[in-house]
C-alpha cells in the first residue's frame, strides 16, 4: 500500500485498455541478456564489441578503437 494510486490504475478505463497489451517475451529475454553481459569483465566486453564492429566495419567511418572504448 505504498502507492495506492498505482495499484488502482488497472481499475480505471484507461488502465483496463493498457492491461490488454500483448505480452512480448523477447523484451524479457533481451533484458536478461543485457544484464548478463553487464557482469562480464571489461576485456571480454571489449572483445565482443570489437568482433561485432569488425563485421559491420563498412558502415563505420570512425576509428574502431575509439568506438570500442566508448561502447564498453
N, C-alpha and C positions, 0 to 999 in steps of 0.2 A: 504494500500500500504506500510505497514511496511516492509514486506518481500516479494518482488515481485517474487523471485525465487520459494518460497514455493507455492505461488498462481498459478504459471505457470507449476508446476511439472505435473499436470494432463494432460497437452497437449503433453508431451513427450511420446515416445513409451513405456518406462518402466512405466510411470505414468498411461497410459491407461490400461496396464495389471494389475496393482495393484488396479485400481479402480473397477475391475471386481471381487474382492474378495467377498466371501459370507458374508452376514450380520448375525452376531451372537448376538441375543438379550440377551442370557444368560450372556454375558460379562457385559452388562449394568445393568442387574438385580443384578448380584453379586457385582458390584462396588457400586450400591445403598445400598445393604445390609451391606457391609463393612463400608460404610460411615455412615449409620445409627448406627451401633454398636459403632463407634468411639465417638458418643455423649452420650453413656450410662455412668453412674457413674462407677468408678473403682470397687467397691464391686460387682456390678451386672455383670461386665465383668469377674471378678474372679469366681463368682458363675457359670456362663455359661461354662467357660473353665474347671473348676473342674468337673462339671457334665459330660461334654463330655469326659474328660480324664478318669474318673472313669469307664465309659462304655468301654473304649479302654485300660484299665489298663494292660491287658495281654501282650501287646506289648511294654510297657514302663518299663524299668529297673531302672529309676531314681526315686528319691523321688518326690512324687506327688506335695507336697507343693512348692518345688523349681521350678518345671516346670510351675506351675500356676503363680508364681511370675514373671518368665521370659516372659511368653506369655502375661500377662496383662500389 
